[in-house]
Amino acid sequence: MKIKNILSIALLSTIAILGSCNKEYEFTPPSKPTPVVPQPDAVNNIMWSGDFHHGGGGYPRFAEDTITSNPRMILGMDTGEGVKLFESHDNGITFGSEVIAAPNSGVKNEGKGNVFPLVLPNKDIVVAYRHLNDIDKYDQEPDGVKWWNIDLVVSKDGGLSYEFLSSALNDPRNPYNGDEGLESDQSEGAWEPFLYYNDELEELWCLYSRQNDGRDLHPLLLTMKRSTDYGATWGEEEVVTGIEQFGALGSAGMNGVVRTNSGQLIVVFETQSKKYNNAFSIGMVTSDDNGATWSEIKTVYDYPTGSSTYGAGAPYIAVLPDGKLIVTFQFGTFESTQFGYVMSDDNGSTWTSAYRMWGGEAKLWNTVFVSSKGLIYLATSGVNYKIGNQPENDATLGYPFYLFPKSTNDYVVDIDLPWDVEVGKNVNIHTWSFAPGATTKMWKLIDNGDGYFLLKSVHAEKYGYDKVVDLSGDDRNVHLWDNLGTDNQLWTVESISDDYYKITNKKFPNKVLTIENNAVGDGKSLIAIDEEAGLLEGQQFIAIPIQGYDDPFAEWLANQ
């Protein structure tokens, strides 16, 4: 298999430290983690490493320095001591060289967090963060000292030291006395800065969410300011999305910005679902005029949920090496949050189903970052992270698809076991209710090179198993079995009509895949029997790719 940006076992186990380190950094990498063979996620054809872990901070954010004499990855995180930065000289396998870029003062209820590092074209390293002083809210003794700032510090010595640069937002507020039945200082604040350098305009942008001027939680505004002097001074505040789009109710939380390969700007953010009881969801706006105006809100991902659960929030966005977009987020409930992502291959017009990477923890504040080497970094608070890359479009890899019998769009060919149970031998294959994104319902066509192919289970591959559709020794039962490459595991197709195909076994060429008793529904087994005259509807199948690729059966036939 060709790999565009190699992330191999060797990289994980015996990688050499890249680039010479300046002695004054005194960089000593920690011990290497145990090598783990990268596995494809099966849904999006991204090869992922095993889990890594560094530190215990929250809200991780990556940056990359490729222009100074000290090339490295930079990892920022929130800690009790303040905003910390670490650096890596081995493509993110290990991190060291701790620097506190913005220390906490130690004053009760004053803190610095929501870190965002960025290396600028002038070689400065800037770090934005939320700086709050909320003494009044907790001690109930208004003292006139209160602010919600978005502050920046800068390093001009390659990350050795940082000094205060500016405040993109300085939002002093008088103590709030609890009028109108609200608690003191109810829900006030400014949150989650995102720094974006617009090369075309030669501007540094700082986007952040803040409470509206009416001191109410709704609408929460997504705003931005521009700087033409690398963050030393800032222009007037501009609303990216807020009152006009939301009306009286709405929110625009954590955000992220990218420029697509077509030149369009996309901002994703946490908002509220009109479909699911105003639970959190992921929205986006676009700009075709370099940020002068922004579109109406479109939906990236709605998590089906009731009003008692979290929904989907805290998004982050990146452009992958092949131009696809990836948006990470946390979803589920507050108590058991899942971390996953969706992707788009049409610049955000449509998005895939969500793919789950981690789960079972609370508050998985997350990030995605793509380095200049094409490596993809997914991270959550902790700091837990994976490193991945995209394989070349190799025909042997195959693209996942759903296999629908004729006469129904409600049922699909599926393997008979829960998604989180190890896949064993002799697993029954049947039809089951269609659920987009469920890997038990996904298959890959793997060309065998002799006019036949294997039908591989994406679900088994997800857990590191190589399992294929197998015709058992009774020449009738069809099940999942280890990939042995034998003739009873090889199949071919013949076009019938309207994109439907019959699927025939190599060892028994008179046997075609069939839904038992020609009855489609939950738990109806897949078997192989003689072809009926004219073909039953249960002997005709259509392959629907999950990410917009061509019909895999038609593509395979065209290449024979």
FENKA-V181345 format. One record per residue. N is the residue number from 1. RES is the residue in one small letter. D_FIRST is the distance of its C-alpha to the first C-alpha in Angstrom with 1 decimal. Layout:
[[N | RES | D_FIRST] [N | RES | D_FIRST]]
This chain:
[[1 | m | 0.0] [2 | k | 3.8] [3 | i | 6.4] [4 | k | 9.8] [5 | n | 12.0] [6 | i | 10.8] [7 | l | 12.5] [8 | s | 11.9] [9 | i | 14.4] [10 | a | 16.0] [11 | l | 16.7] [12 | l | 18.3] [13 | s | 20.3] [14 | t | 21.2] [15 | i | 20.8] [16 | a | 23.6] [17 | i | 26.0] [18 | l | 25.2] [19 | g | 28.3] [20 | s | 31.8] [21 | c | 33.8] [22 | n | 37.4] [23 | k | 39.7] [24 | e | 41.7] [25 | y | 38.8] [26 | e | 38.9] [27 | f | 35.3] [28 | t | 34.5] [29 | p | 31.2] [30 | p | 31.5] [31 | s | 30.0] [32 | k | 26.2] [33 | p | 25.2] [34 | t | 23.7] [35 | p | 20.0] [36 | v | 18.1] [37 | v | 14.5] [38 | p | 13.0] [39 | q | 12.8] [40 | p | 12.0] [41 | d | 15.3] [42 | a | 14.6] [43 | v | 17.0] [44 | n | 15.7] [45 | n | 12.0] [46 | i | 12.7] [47 | m | 11.5] [48 | w | 14.9] [49 | s | 16.4] [50 | g | 19.4] [51 | d | 22.8] [52 | f | 24.7] [53 | h | 28.4] [54 | h | 30.8] [55 | g | 34.5] [56 | g | 36.4] [57 | g | 36.9] [58 | g | 36.4] [59 | y | 35.1] [60 | p | 32.2] [61 | r | 31.3] [62 | f | 29.0] [63 | a | 29.6] [64 | e | 28.3] [65 | d | 30.4] [66 | t | 28.9] [67 | i | 32.3] [68 | t | 34.5] [69 | s | 34.7] [70 | n | 33.2] [71 | p | 29.6] [72 | r | 28.5] [73 | m | 27.5] [74 | i | 30.6] [75 | l | 31.1] [76 | g | 34.4] [77 | m | 35.9] [78 | d | 39.3] [79 | t | 41.3] [80 | g | 44.9] [81 | e | 45.6] [82 | g | 44.4] [83 | v | 41.3] [84 | k | 39.1] [85 | l | 36.4] [86 | f | 33.9] [87 | e | 31.6] [88 | s | 28.3] [89 | h | 27.2] [90 | d | 23.9] [91 | n | 22.0] [92 | g | 23.8] [93 | i | 23.1] [94 | t | 26.9] [95 | f | 29.9] [96 | g | 33.4] [97 | s | 36.4] [98 | e | 38.1] [99 | v | 40.4] [100 | i | 42.6] [101 | a | 42.6] [102 | a | 45.2] [103 | p | 47.1] [104 | n | 49.0] [105 | s | 52.8] [106 | g | 53.6] [107 | v | 55.9] [108 | k | 55.8] [109 | n | 53.7] [110 | e | 52.5] [111 | g | 48.8] [112 | k | 45.8] [113 | g | 42.4] [114 | n | 39.7] [115 | v | 38.2] [116 | f | 36.3] [117 | p | 35.4] [118 | l | 34.5] [119 | v | 34.5] [120 | l | 36.6] [121 | p | 36.6] [122 | n | 39.8] [123 | k | 37.9] [124 | d | 39.8] [125 | i | 38.1] [126 | v | 39.7] [127 | v | 39.6] [128 | a | 41.1] [129 | y | 42.3] [130 | r | 44.8] [131 | h | 48.1] [132 | l | 50.5] [133 | n | 54.1] [134 | d | 55.2] [135 | i | 58.1] [136 | d | 60.3] [137 | k | 58.1] [138 | y | 58.4] [139 | d | 61.8] [140 | q | 63.6] [141 | e | 65.7] [142 | p | 65.0] [143 | d | 65.4] [144 | g | 64.3] [145 | v | 61.2] [146 | k | 58.1] [147 | w | 55.1] [148 | w | 51.6] [149 | n | 49.9] [150 | i | 46.5] [151 | d | 46.7] [152 | l | 44.7] [153 | v | 44.6] [154 | v | 43.4] [155 | s | 42.4] [156 | k | 43.3] [157 | d | 42.6] [158 | g | 38.8] [159 | g | 38.9] [160 | l | 41.6] [161 | s | 44.2] [162 | y | 44.7] [163 | e | 47.8] [164 | f | 48.9] [165 | l | 48.1] [166 | s | 49.2] [167 | s | 49.4] [168 | a | 47.5] [169 | l | 49.6] [170 | n | 52.9] [171 | d | 54.2] [172 | p | 57.4] [173 | r | 59.0] [174 | n | 62.5] [175 | p | 62.7] [176 | y | 62.5] [177 | n | 65.4] [178 | g | 64.0] [179 | d | 65.8] [180 | e | 64.9] [181 | g | 64.0] [182 | l | 60.8] [183 | e | 60.1] [184 | s | 60.6] [185 | d | 57.7] [186 | q | 55.9] [187 | s | 52.2] [188 | e | 52.8] [189 | g | 50.1] [190 | a | 47.3] [191 | w | 43.8] [192 | e | 40.2] [193 | p | 40.1] [194 | f | 37.0] [195 | l | 37.0] [196 | y | 35.4] [197 | y | 36.0] [198 | n | 36.5] [199 | d | 35.8] [200 | e | 37.4] [201 | l | 40.6] [202 | e | 40.4] [203 | e | 41.3] [204 | l | 40.3] [205 | w | 40.4] [206 | c | 41.2] [207 | l | 40.7] [208 | y | 42.3] [209 | s | 43.9] [210 | r | 47.6] [211 | q | 50.4] [212 | n | 52.6] [213 | d | 56.0] [214 | g | 57.8] [215 | r | 56.6] [216 | d | 55.1] [217 | l | 51.6] [218 | h | 51.1] [219 | p | 49.9] [220 | l | 47.5] [221 | l | 46.7] [222 | l | 43.5] [223 | t | 44.9] [224 | m | 43.9] [225 | k | 45.6] [226 | r | 44.8] [227 | s | 45.4] [228 | t | 45.7] [229 | d | 46.4] [230 | y | 43.3] [231 | g | 44.8] [232 | a | 48.3] [233 | t | 50.0] [234 | w | 49.0] [235 | g | 50.2] [236 | e | 51.5] [237 | e | 49.6] [238 | e | 47.8] [239 | v | 47.0] [240 | v | 43.4] [241 | t | 44.1] [242 | g | 47.0] [243 | i | 50.4] [244 | e | 50.1] [245 | q | 47.0] [246 | f | 48.0] [247 | g | 51.8] [248 | a | 53.5] [249 | l | 50.6] [250 | g | 47.1] [251 | s | 44.9] [252 | a | 42.2] [253 | g | 40.7] [254 | m | 37.8] [255 | n | 36.0] [256 | g | 33.1] [257 | v | 32.7] [258 | v | 30.0] [259 | r | 30.1] [260 | t | 27.6] [261 | n | 26.1] [262 | s | 29.0] [263 | g | 31.5] [264 | q | 32.8] [265 | l | 33.7] [266 | i | 32.9] [267 | v | 34.6] [268 | v | 33.8] [269 | f | 36.3] [270 | e | 37.7] [271 | t | 40.4] [272 | q | 42.1] [273 | s | 41.3] [274 | k | 43.9] [275 | k | 42.3] [276 | y | 42.3] [277 | n | 45.6] [278 | n | 44.9] [279 | a | 42.3] [280 | f | 39.8] [281 | s | 37.1] [282 | i | 34.8] [283 | g | 36.1] [284 | m | 35.3] [285 | v | 37.3] [286 | t | 36.3] [287 | s | 38.0] [288 | d | 37.9] [289 | d | 40.6] [290 | n | 39.1] [291 | g | 40.6] [292 | a | 44.1] [293 | t | 43.9] [294 | w | 41.7] [295 | s | 41.0] [296 | e | 42.1] [297 | i | 40.1] [298 | k | 37.1] [299 | t | 35.4] [300 | v | 31.9] [301 | y | 32.2] [302 | d | 35.1] [303 | y | 34.9] [304 | p | 37.2] [305 | t | 39.9] [306 | g | 43.6] [307 | s | 45.7] [308 | s | 45.7] [309 | t | 42.0] [310 | y | 40.2] [311 | g | 37.9] [312 | a | 35.1] [313 | g | 35.6] [314 | a | 34.8] [315 | p | 32.0] [316 | y | 29.8] [317 | i | 27.7] [318 | a | 25.0] [319 | v | 23.0] [320 | l | 19.3] [321 | p | 17.4] [322 | d | 16.8] [323 | g | 20.5] [324 | k | 20.5] [325 | l | 23.3] [326 | i | 23.1] [327 | v | 26.4] [328 | t | 26.8] [329 | f | 30.1] [330 | q | 32.0] [331 | f | 33.4] [332 | g | 35.5] [333 | t | 38.8] [334 | f | 40.2] [335 | e | 40.3] [336 | s | 36.8] [337 | t | 34.6] [338 | q | 31.0] [339 | f | 28.4] [340 | g | 25.9] [341 | y | 24.6] [342 | v | 24.4] [343 | m | 22.6] [344 | s | 23.7] [345 | d | 22.1] [346 | d | 25.7] [347 | n | 27.2] [348 | g | 28.7] [349 | s | 30.4] [350 | t | 28.6] [351 | w | 26.7] [352 | t | 24.4] [353 | s | 25.8] [354 | a | 25.9] [355 | y | 23.1] [356 | r | 24.6] [357 | m | 23.4] [358 | w | 26.7] [359 | g | 30.1] [360 | g | 33.5] [361 | e | 34.9] [362 | a | 37.4] [363 | k | 36.9] [364 | l | 33.2] [365 | w | 33.7] [366 | n | 30.2] [367 | t | 28.3] [368 | v | 25.0] [369 | f | 24.3] [370 | v | 21.6] [371 | s | 21.9] [372 | s | 21.9] [373 | k | 18.6] [374 | g | 17.0] [375 | l | 17.1] [376 | i | 18.7] [377 | y | 21.5] [378 | l | 23.2] [379 | a | 26.5] [380 | t | 29.7] [381 | s | 33.1] [382 | g | 33.2] [383 | v | 31.1] [384 | n | 28.0] [385 | y | 24.7] [386 | k | 20.9] [387 | i | 18.4] [388 | g | 15.3] [389 | n | 12.9] [390 | q | 11.3] [391 | p | 7.6] [392 | e | 7.8] [393 | n | 9.2] [394 | d | 6.7] [395 | a | 9.3] [396 | t | 7.7] [397 | l | 7.6] [398 | g | 11.3] [399 | y | 14.1] [400 | p | 16.8] [401 | f | 20.2] [402 | y | 23.7] [403 | l | 25.4] [404 | f | 29.1] [405 | p | 31.7] [406 | k | 34.2] [407 | s | 37.4] [408 | t | 36.0] [409 | n | 34.1] [410 | d | 35.2] [411 | y | 33.2] [412 | v | 29.6] [413 | v | 27.8] [414 | d | 27.3] [415 | i | 26.8] [416 | d | 30.1] [417 | l | 29.7] [418 | p | 30.0] [419 | w | 26.9] [420 | d | 27.3] [421 | v | 27.9] [422 | e | 25.5] [423 | v | 24.3] [424 | g | 25.9] [425 | k | 26.4] [426 | n | 28.7] [427 | v | 28.2] [428 | n | 30.1] [429 | i | 28.6] [430 | h | 31.2] [431 | t | 32.0] [432 | w | 32.8] [433 | s | 33.9] [434 | f | 31.3] [435 | a | 30.3] [436 | p | 27.8] [437 | g | 25.1] [438 | a | 25.6] [439 | t | 22.3] [440 | t | 24.3] [441 | k | 24.7] [442 | m | 21.0] [443 | w | 18.8] [444 | k | 15.6] [445 | l | 15.5] [446 | i | 12.8] [447 | d | 13.5] [448 | n | 14.7] [449 | g | 15.3] [450 | d | 19.0] [451 | g | 20.5] [452 | y | 19.7] [453 | f | 17.3] [454 | l | 17.0] [455 | l | 18.3] [456 | k | 16.6] [457 | s | 18.6] [458 | v | 17.3] [459 | h | 20.2] [460 | a | 19.2] [461 | e | 15.6] [462 | k | 17.3] [463 | y | 19.1] [464 | g | 16.4] [465 | y | 17.4] [466 | d | 15.7] [467 | k | 18.6] [468 | v | 19.2] [469 | v | 22.4] [470 | d | 24.5] [471 | l | 27.8] [472 | s | 30.1] [473 | g | 32.5] [474 | d | 35.3] [475 | d | 33.5] [476 | r | 34.2] [477 | n | 32.7] [478 | v | 29.2] [479 | h | 27.5] [480 | l | 24.3] [481 | w | 23.2] [482 | d | 20.6] [483 | n | 17.9] [484 | l | 19.4] [485 | g | 18.3] [486 | t | 22.0] [487 | d | 23.8] [488 | n | 25.4] [489 | q | 22.1] [490 | l | 21.1] [491 | w | 22.5] [492 | t | 23.3] [493 | v | 25.1] [494 | e | 28.1] [495 | s | 29.3] [496 | i | 32.8] [497 | s | 33.9] [498 | d | 33.3] [499 | d | 29.5] [500 | y | 30.2] [501 | y | 28.7] [502 | k | 29.6] [503 | i | 26.9] [504 | t | 27.8] [505 | n | 26.8] [506 | k | 25.8] [507 | k | 28.1] [508 | f | 30.9] [509 | p | 30.7] [510 | n | 33.9] [511 | k | 32.5] [512 | v | 31.1] [513 | l | 30.0] [514 | t | 33.1] [515 | i | 34.5] [516 | e | 37.2] [517 | n | 40.7] [518 | n | 39.2] [519 | a | 39.8] [520 | v | 37.3] [521 | g | 37.8] [522 | d | 36.8] [523 | g | 36.1] [524 | k | 36.2] [525 | s | 34.1] [526 | l | 31.5] [527 | i | 32.6] [528 | a | 32.2] [529 | i | 35.5] [530 | d | 37.0] [531 | e | 36.7] [532 | e | 39.9] [533 | a | 41.9] [534 | g | 40.6] [535 | l | 37.8] [536 | l | 38.6] [537 | e | 37.2] [538 | g | 35.5] [539 | q | 33.6] [540 | q | 32.1] [541 | f | 29.1] [542 | i | 27.6] [543 | a | 24.1] [544 | i | 24.3] [545 | p | 21.2] [546 | i | 21.6] [547 | q | 20.6] [548 | g | 22.1] [549 | y | 19.4] [550 | d | 20.8] [551 | d | 22.0] [552 | p | 18.9] [553 | f | 21.3] [554 | a | 22.7] [555 | e | 19.4] [556 | w | 18.2] [557 | l | 21.6] [558 | a | 21.6] [559 | n | 18.5] [560 | q | 20.1]]
